[in-house]
Amino acid sequence: MAAGVWQSLFYMARNRPDVVLGTGGYVSAPPVVAAWMLRIPVSLLALDVMPSQAVRFLARFADQIYGGFPECARHLIPKSQVIFTGNPIRPEIGRITRGQGAVRFGLEENKKTILISGGSQGAHSINISVLDSLKILDQVGRLKEIQIIFQTGKKDHGQATEAVKRFATKIKVLPYIDEMPYALAAADLVISRSGAGISETLACGLPSILIPYPYAASNHQEYNAKSLEKVGAAEMILDKDMNGQVLAEKITKILFDQDRYHQMAIASKSLARPEAAGKIAENLLRIAGK
């Protein structure tokens, strides 16, 4: 870290940036500290309800902090520097039609659709619980009413592909989803971890079932999930409590109760900040005097 600060001082003294934006990883600490030492304006991104350790440490050096969730200010000093902007998301999120999403994944446009994603590497505990929940939903006659986009990661892809062959409904099993904006556009319900990427789910106004990654730094994923659950936008299942029965019950409770689904969708949309990237850019330009 000390060497990083000296390297950053040398670079910034030579190049004189107008403003420095720290995005939260520990590698952002040296350049942010160096910028502060050179009196260069500093801004930070706090992507989660519980900001990263780096953001909590660097908050004292920041002129502004852009919060992904309203509650993140509680964990930062000084709180007055925090602006709730939401998290930056890809511009195409929320702009693709349901029909376009359905066509891209070979699904029916008017059938209830669940998007399941355990992250880019997949999540074994989620994958196993999903397969068990499909058996239960099939037994009670609900599975035929839905279709699924199931992103498993590479390790479980083969096993999951074989397992779903027994079911008559359409289940697209993929090791990785390259076109997440289309997948979200096609979906009615999202089952996922609860990192900062849930901002994309909110931008689409989708209810979600969130299973926080239990080993996330500062347990930030559980804080995120609790935040969404508190306002009624999501249901949370802790990883240790996750199983097929619990998941099947949550899916049924949300997807087949029209009033509850509508309330969750409204709550999800209320937290969305699709304009976040633009607002952050405007603030950075203003701080830089541009």
KOLTIZA-131840 format. One record per residue (C-alpha): residue number from 1; residue in one letter; x, y negated, z negated. Coordinates in Angstrom, 1 decimal. Each point is the difference from the previous one (the first is absolute). Example, Ala and Ser with C-alpha at 12.3 -4.5 7.8 and 13.67 -1.06 7.14 Angstrom:
+-----+------+--------+--------+--------+
! pos ! code !     c1 !     c2 !     c3 !
+-----+------+--------+--------+--------+
!   1 !    a !   12.3 !    4.5 !   -7.8 !
!   2 !    s !    1.4 !   -3.4 !    0.7 !
+-----+------+--------+--------+--------+
This chain:
+-----+------+--------+--------+--------+
! pos ! code !     c1 !     c2 !     c3 !
+-----+------+--------+--------+--------+
!   1 !    m !    0.0 !    0.0 !    0.0 !
!   2 !    a !    2.8 !   -2.4 !   -0.9 !
!   3 !    a !    1.7 !    0.7 !    3.3 !
!   4 !    g !   -3.3 !   -0.5 !    1.8 !
!   5 !    v !   -0.5 !   -3.4 !   -1.6 !
!   6 !    w !    3.5 !   -1.1 !    1.2 !
!   7 !    q !   -0.6 !    1.3 !    3.5 !
!   8 !    s !   -3.4 !   -1.8 !    0.1 !
!   9 !    l !    1.6 !   -3.2 !   -1.2 !
!  10 !    f !    2.5 !    0.1 !    2.8 !
!  11 !    y !   -2.6 !    0.8 !    2.6 !
!  12 !    m !   -2.5 !   -2.7 !   -1.2 !
!  13 !    a !    2.7 !   -2.7 !   -0.5 !
!  14 !    r !    1.0 !    0.6 !    3.7 !
!  15 !    n !   -3.5 !    0.3 !    1.5 !
!  16 !    r !   -2.1 !   -2.2 !   -2.4 !
!  17 !    p !   -3.5 !    1.6 !    0.3 !
!  18 !    d !   -2.9 !   -2.4 !   -0.6 !
!  19 !    v !   -1.7 !    2.5 !   -2.3 !
!  20 !    v !    0.5 !    3.6 !   -1.2 !
!  21 !    l !   -2.8 !    2.5 !   -0.4 !
!  22 !    g !    0.6 !    3.0 !   -2.3 !
!  23 !    t !   -2.3 !    2.9 !    0.8 !
!  24 !    g !    0.4 !    1.9 !   -3.2 !
!  25 !    g !    2.6 !    2.7 !    0.4 !
!  26 !    y !    3.1 !    0.0 !   -2.2 !
!  27 !    v !    2.1 !   -0.9 !    3.0 !
!  28 !    s !   -1.8 !   -3.4 !    0.0 !
!  29 !    a !    1.5 !   -1.0 !   -3.3 !
!  30 !    p !    3.5 !   -1.1 !    1.1 !
!  31 !    p !   -1.2 !   -2.3 !    2.8 !
!  32 !    v !   -2.7 !   -1.5 !   -2.1 !
!  33 !    v !    2.4 !   -0.8 !   -2.8 !
!  34 !    a !    2.5 !   -1.4 !    2.5 !
!  35 !    a !   -2.7 !   -2.2 !    1.5 !
!  36 !    w !   -0.9 !   -1.3 !   -3.4 !
!  37 !    m !    3.6 !   -0.8 !   -0.8 !
!  38 !    l !    0.3 !   -2.0 !    3.3 !
!  39 !    r !   -3.3 !   -1.8 !   -0.7 !
!  40 !    i !   -1.7 !    1.7 !    3.0 !
!  41 !    p !   -3.8 !    0.4 !   -0.6 !
!  42 !    v !   -1.0 !    3.5 !   -0.9 !
!  43 !    s !   -3.3 !    1.8 !    0.5 !
!  44 !    l !   -0.9 !    3.6 !   -1.0 !
!  45 !    l !   -2.6 !    2.6 !    1.1 !
!  46 !    a !   -1.7 !    1.8 !   -2.9 !
!  47 !    l !   -1.7 !    2.8 !    2.0 !
!  48 !    d !   -1.5 !    2.0 !   -2.9 !
!  49 !    v !   -2.1 !   -0.7 !   -3.1 !
!  50 !    m !    3.1 !    0.9 !   -2.1 !
!  51 !    p !    2.8 !   -1.8 !    1.9 !
!  52 !    s !    3.3 !    1.8 !    0.5 !
!  53 !    q !    2.7 !   -0.3 !   -2.6 !
!  54 !    a !    2.0 !   -2.2 !    2.5 !
!  55 !    v !   -2.9 !   -2.4 !    0.4 !
!  56 !    r !   -0.6 !   -0.2 !   -3.7 !
!  57 !    f !    3.7 !   -0.9 !   -0.5 !
!  58 !    l !    0.2 !   -2.4 !    2.9 !
!  59 !    a !   -3.2 !   -1.9 !   -0.8 !
!  60 !    r !    2.0 !   -2.5 !   -2.1 !
!  61 !    f !    1.9 !   -1.0 !    3.1 !
!  62 !    a !   -3.0 !   -0.4 !    2.3 !
!  63 !    d !   -1.8 !   -3.1 !    1.2 !
!  64 !    q !   -3.0 !    2.0 !    1.0 !
!  65 !    i !   -1.2 !    3.7 !   -0.3 !
!  66 !    y !   -2.5 !    1.4 !    2.4 !
!  67 !    g !   -2.2 !    2.5 !   -1.8 !
!  68 !    g !   -1.6 !    3.0 !    1.8 !
!  69 !    f !   -2.6 !    0.4 !   -2.8 !
!  70 !    p !   -1.5 !   -2.6 !   -2.4 !
!  71 !    e !    1.2 !    1.8 !   -3.1 !
!  72 !    c !    3.7 !    0.0 !    0.8 !
!  73 !    a !    0.4 !   -3.5 !   -1.5 !
!  74 !    r !   -0.6 !    1.6 !   -3.5 !
!  75 !    h !    3.4 !    1.8 !    0.3 !
!  76 !    l !    2.1 !   -2.9 !    1.2 !
!  77 !    i !    1.5 !   -3.0 !   -1.7 !
!  78 !    p !   -0.6 !   -2.7 !    0.9 !
!  79 !    k !   -3.6 !    0.7 !    1.0 !
!  80 !    s !   -0.5 !   -3.4 !    1.5 !
!  81 !    q !    2.3 !    0.9 !    2.9 !
!  82 !    v !   -2.3 !    2.8 !    1.2 !
!  83 !    i !   -2.4 !   -0.6 !    3.0 !
!  84 !    f !   -2.5 !    2.8 !    0.8 !
!  85 !    t !    0.4 !    0.4 !    3.7 !
!  86 !    g !   -0.5 !    3.8 !    0.5 !
!  87 !    n !    2.6 !    2.1 !    1.7 !
!  88 !    p !    1.1 !   -0.5 !    3.6 !
!  89 !    i !   -1.5 !    2.7 !    2.3 !
!  90 !    r !    0.3 !    0.8 !    3.7 !
!  91 !    p !   -2.1 !   -2.4 !    2.1 !
!  92 !    e !   -1.8 !    2.8 !    1.8 !
!  93 !    i !   -1.5 !    1.4 !   -3.3 !
!  94 !    g !   -3.7 !   -0.7 !   -0.1 !
!  95 !    r !   -0.1 !   -1.1 !    3.7 !
!  96 !    i !   -0.5 !    3.3 !    1.6 !
!  97 !    t !   -3.6 !    1.3 !    0.4 !
!  98 !    r !   -1.3 !    3.2 !   -1.4 !
!  99 !    g !   -0.6 !    1.3 !    3.5 !
! 100 !    q !    3.6 !   -0.6 !    1.0 !
! 101 !    g !    1.3 !    1.8 !   -3.1 !
! 102 !    a !   -2.3 !    3.0 !    0.6 !
! 103 !    v !    1.0 !    0.3 !    3.6 !
! 104 !    r !    3.8 !   -0.2 !   -1.0 !
! 105 !    f !   -0.4 !    3.0 !   -2.3 !
! 106 !    g !   -2.6 !    1.9 !    2.0 !
! 107 !    l !   -2.8 !   -0.4 !   -2.6 !
! 108 !    e !   -3.7 !   -0.8 !    0.1 !
! 109 !    e !   -0.7 !   -3.7 !   -0.5 !
! 110 !    n !   -3.1 !    0.4 !   -2.1 !
! 111 !    k !    1.1 !    2.8 !   -2.3 !
! 112 !    k !    1.3 !   -0.6 !   -3.6 !
! 113 !    t !    3.7 !    0.0 !    0.1 !
! 114 !    i !    2.6 !    0.4 !   -2.7 !
! 115 !    l !    3.6 !   -1.1 !    0.4 !
! 116 !    i !    2.5 !    1.9 !   -2.3 !
! 117 !    s !    3.6 !   -1.2 !   -0.3 !
! 118 !    g !    2.5 !    0.8 !   -2.6 !
! 119 !    g !    2.6 !   -2.4 !    1.5 !
! 120 !    s !    2.5 !    0.4 !    2.7 !
! 121 !    q !    1.5 !    3.2 !   -1.6 !
! 122 !    g !   -3.4 !    1.4 !   -1.0 !
! 123 !    a !   -0.9 !    1.0 !   -3.6 !
! 124 !    h !   -0.2 !    3.7 !   -0.8 !
! 125 !    s !   -2.3 !   -0.4 !   -3.0 !
! 126 !    i !   -2.5 !   -2.0 !    2.1 !
! 127 !    n !    0.3 !    2.5 !    2.9 !
! 128 !    i !   -0.8 !    3.0 !   -2.1 !
! 129 !    s !   -2.9 !   -1.7 !   -1.8 !
! 130 !    v !   -1.4 !   -1.1 !    3.4 !
! 131 !    l !    0.0 !    3.5 !    1.3 !
! 132 !    d !   -1.7 !    1.3 !   -3.1 !
! 133 !    s !   -2.6 !   -2.8 !    0.2 !
! 134 !    l !   -0.8 !    0.9 !    3.6 !
! 135 !    k !   -0.9 !    3.5 !   -1.1 !
! 136 !    i !   -2.4 !   -1.4 !   -2.6 !
! 137 !    l !   -1.5 !   -2.5 !    2.3 !
! 138 !    d !   -0.5 !    2.8 !    2.6 !
! 139 !    q !   -1.7 !    2.1 !   -2.6 !
! 140 !    v !   -2.6 !   -2.7 !   -0.9 !
! 141 !    g !   -0.6 !   -0.8 !    3.6 !
! 142 !    r !    1.5 !   -3.5 !    0.0 !
! 143 !    l !    3.1 !    0.7 !    2.1 !
! 144 !    k !   -2.0 !    0.2 !    3.3 !
! 145 !    e !   -1.1 !   -3.6 !   -0.6 !
! 146 !    i !    3.5 !   -1.4 !    0.1 !
! 147 !    q !    3.2 !   -0.1 !    2.1 !
! 148 !    i !    3.5 !   -0.5 !   -1.3 !
! 149 !    i !    3.3 !   -1.5 !    1.0 !
! 150 !    f !    2.5 !    1.8 !   -2.3 !
! 151 !    q !    3.6 !   -1.2 !   -0.1 !
! 152 !    t !    2.0 !    2.6 !   -1.8 !
! 153 !    g !    3.7 !   -0.8 !    0.5 !
! 154 !    k !    2.3 !    2.5 !    1.8 !
! 155 !    k !    0.4 !    2.6 !   -2.8 !
! 156 !    d !   -3.7 !    0.8 !   -0.4 !
! 157 !    h !   -1.1 !   -0.5 !    3.6 !
! 158 !    g !    0.2 !    3.6 !    1.1 !
! 159 !    q !   -1.7 !    1.4 !   -3.1 !
! 160 !    a !   -2.8 !   -2.6 !    0.2 !
! 161 !    t !   -0.5 !    0.5 !    3.7 !
! 162 !    e !   -0.6 !    3.7 !   -0.5 !
! 163 !    a !   -2.2 !   -0.5 !   -3.1 !
! 164 !    v !   -2.5 !   -2.3 !    1.7 !
! 165 !    k !   -0.6 !    2.4 !    2.9 !
! 166 !    r !   -2.7 !    1.7 !   -2.1 !
! 167 !    f !   -2.1 !   -3.1 !    0.0 !
! 168 !    a !   -2.5 !   -0.9 !    2.8 !
! 169 !    t !    0.4 !   -3.8 !   -0.5 !
! 170 !    k !    2.5 !   -2.1 !    1.9 !
! 171 !    i !    3.2 !   -0.4 !   -2.1 !
! 172 !    k !    3.0 !   -1.8 !    1.7 !
! 173 !    v !    3.1 !    1.2 !   -1.9 !
! 174 !    l !    3.0 !   -2.1 !    0.6 !
! 175 !    p !    3.5 !   -0.1 !   -1.5 !
! 176 !    y !    0.2 !   -3.7 !    0.4 !
! 177 !    i !   -2.4 !   -2.8 !    1.2 !
! 178 !    d !    1.7 !   -2.4 !    2.4 !
! 179 !    e !   -3.2 !   -1.9 !    0.7 !
! 180 !    m !   -1.4 !   -0.8 !   -3.5 !
! 181 !    p !   -2.0 !   -3.0 !    1.2 !
! 182 !    y !   -2.0 !    2.3 !    2.2 !
! 183 !    a !   -0.4 !    2.6 !   -2.8 !
! 184 !    l !   -1.3 !   -2.6 !   -2.4 !
! 185 !    a !   -2.4 !   -1.3 !    2.6 !
! 186 !    a !   -1.5 !    3.4 !    0.4 !
! 187 !    a !   -0.3 !    0.7 !   -3.7 !
! 188 !    d !   -2.8 !   -0.4 !   -2.6 !
! 189 !    l !    2.0 !    1.1 !   -3.0 !
! 190 !    v !    3.8 !    0.1 !   -0.7 !
! 191 !    i !    1.7 !    2.5 !   -2.3 !
! 192 !    s !    3.6 !   -1.1 !   -0.7 !
! 193 !    r !    2.7 !   -1.0 !   -2.4 !
! 194 !    s !   -0.2 !   -3.5 !   -1.4 !
! 195 !    g !    3.1 !   -1.9 !    1.1 !
! 196 !    a !   -0.2 !   -3.5 !    1.5 !
! 197 !    g !   -1.3 !    1.6 !    3.2 !
! 198 !    i !   -3.5 !    0.1 !   -1.5 !
! 199 !    s !   -0.2 !   -3.6 !    1.2 !
! 200 !    e !   -0.6 !    1.3 !    3.4 !
! 201 !    t !   -2.9 !    2.1 !   -1.3 !
! 202 !    l !   -1.5 !   -3.1 !   -1.6 !
! 203 !    a !    0.4 !   -2.0 !    3.2 !
! 204 !    c !   -2.3 !    2.5 !    1.6 !
! 205 !    g !   -2.5 !   -0.2 !   -2.8 !
! 206 !    l !    0.3 !    3.8 !   -0.7 !
! 207 !    p !   -0.8 !    1.8 !   -3.3 !
! 208 !    s !    2.8 !    2.2 !   -1.1 !
! 209 !    i !    1.0 !    2.8 !   -2.3 !
! 210 !    l !    3.4 !   -0.7 !   -1.4 !
! 211 !    i !    2.5 !    2.5 !   -1.5 !
! 212 !    p !    2.9 !   -2.1 !   -1.3 !
! 213 !    y !    3.5 !    1.5 !    0.5 !
! 214 !    p !    0.9 !    0.9 !   -3.6 !
! 215 !    y !    3.7 !   -0.7 !    0.3 !
! 216 !    a !   -0.3 !   -3.5 !    1.6 !
! 217 !    a !    2.3 !   -2.7 !   -1.5 !
! 218 !    s !   -1.7 !   -1.7 !   -3.0 !
! 219 !    n !   -3.0 !    2.2 !    0.7 !
! 220 !    h !   -1.1 !   -2.7 !    2.4 !
! 221 !    q !   -2.3 !    2.2 !    2.1 !
! 222 !    e !   -2.2 !    0.7 !   -3.0 !
! 223 !    y !   -0.3 !   -3.7 !   -0.7 !
! 224 !    n !   -1.0 !   -0.6 !    3.6 !
! 225 !    a !   -2.6 !    2.8 !   -0.1 !
! 226 !    k !   -1.5 !   -1.2 !   -3.3 !
! 227 !    s !   -0.3 !   -3.5 !    1.5 !
! 228 !    l !   -2.1 !    1.2 !    2.9 !
! 229 !    e !   -2.0 !    2.4 !   -2.3 !
! 230 !    k !   -0.8 !   -2.9 !   -2.3 !
! 231 !    v !   -1.7 !   -2.0 !    2.7 !
! 232 !    g !   -1.8 !    3.0 !    1.4 !
! 233 !    a !    2.0 !    0.3 !    3.2 !
! 234 !    a !    1.6 !    3.4 !   -0.7 !
! 235 !    e !   -0.2 !    3.1 !   -2.2 !
! 236 !    m !    3.3 !    1.1 !   -1.6 !
! 237 !    i !    1.1 !    3.6 !   -0.7 !
! 238 !    l !    3.3 !    0.4 !   -1.9 !
! 239 !    d !    2.3 !    2.5 !    1.7 !
! 240 !    k !    0.0 !    2.3 !   -3.1 !
! 241 !    d !   -3.8 !    0.1 !    0.2 !
! 242 !    m !   -0.2 !    0.6 !    3.7 !
! 243 !    n !   -1.7 !    3.2 !    1.3 !
! 244 !    g !   -2.4 !    1.0 !    2.7 !
! 245 !    q !   -3.1 !   -0.1 !   -2.2 !
! 246 !    v !    0.6 !   -3.5 !   -1.3 !
! 247 !    l !    0.8 !   -1.3 !    3.5 !
! 248 !    a !   -3.0 !    1.6 !    1.6 !
! 249 !    e !   -2.2 !   -1.6 !   -2.7 !
! 250 !    k !    1.5 !   -3.4 !    0.7 !
! 251 !    i !   -0.5 !    0.3 !    3.7 !
! 252 !    t !   -3.6 !    1.0 !   -0.4 !
! 253 !    k !   -0.6 !   -2.7 !   -2.5 !
! 254 !    i !    1.3 !   -2.7 !    2.3 !
! 255 !    l !   -0.7 !    1.1 !    3.5 !
! 256 !    f !   -3.6 !    1.4 !   -0.4 !
! 257 !    d !   -1.4 !   -2.7 !   -2.3 !
! 258 !    q !   -0.8 !   -2.9 !    2.3 !
! 259 !    d !   -0.5 !   -2.6 !   -2.7 !
! 260 !    r !    3.2 !    0.8 !   -1.8 !
! 261 !    y !    2.0 !    0.2 !    3.3 !
! 262 !    h !   -1.4 !   -3.5 !    1.0 !
! 263 !    q !    1.0 !   -1.5 !   -3.4 !
! 264 !    m !    3.5 !    1.5 !    0.2 !
! 265 !    a !    0.5 !   -1.3 !    3.6 !
! 266 !    i !   -1.1 !   -3.5 !   -1.1 !
! 267 !    a !    2.4 !    0.1 !   -3.0 !
! 268 !    s !    2.9 !    1.2 !    2.3 !
! 269 !    k !   -0.6 !   -2.8 !    2.5 !
! 270 !    s !   -0.1 !   -2.6 !   -2.8 !
! 271 !    l !    3.6 !    0.8 !   -0.9 !
! 272 !    a !    1.2 !   -0.2 !    3.6 !
! 273 !    r !    2.4 !   -2.8 !    1.0 !
! 274 !    p !    0.6 !    0.7 !    3.7 !
! 275 !    e !    1.4 !   -3.6 !    0.4 !
! 276 !    a !    2.8 !    0.7 !   -2.6 !
! 277 !    a !    2.9 !    0.0 !    2.5 !
! 278 !    g !   -1.0 !   -3.4 !    1.4 !
! 279 !    k !   -0.5 !   -1.6 !   -3.4 !
! 280 !    i !    3.4 !    1.3 !   -1.2 !
! 281 !    a !    1.6 !   -1.3 !    3.2 !
! 282 !    e !   -1.6 !   -3.4 !   -0.4 !
! 283 !    n !    1.2 !   -0.3 !   -3.6 !
! 284 !    l !    3.6 !    1.0 !    1.0 !
! 285 !    l !    0.0 !   -2.7 !    2.7 !
! 286 !    r !   -1.3 !   -2.6 !   -2.4 !
! 287 !    i !    2.7 !    0.9 !   -2.6 !
! 288 !    a !    2.6 !   -0.1 !    2.7 !
! 289 !    g !   -1.2 !   -3.4 !    1.0 !
! 290 !    k !   -0.9 !    1.1 !    3.5 !
+-----+------+--------+--------+--------+
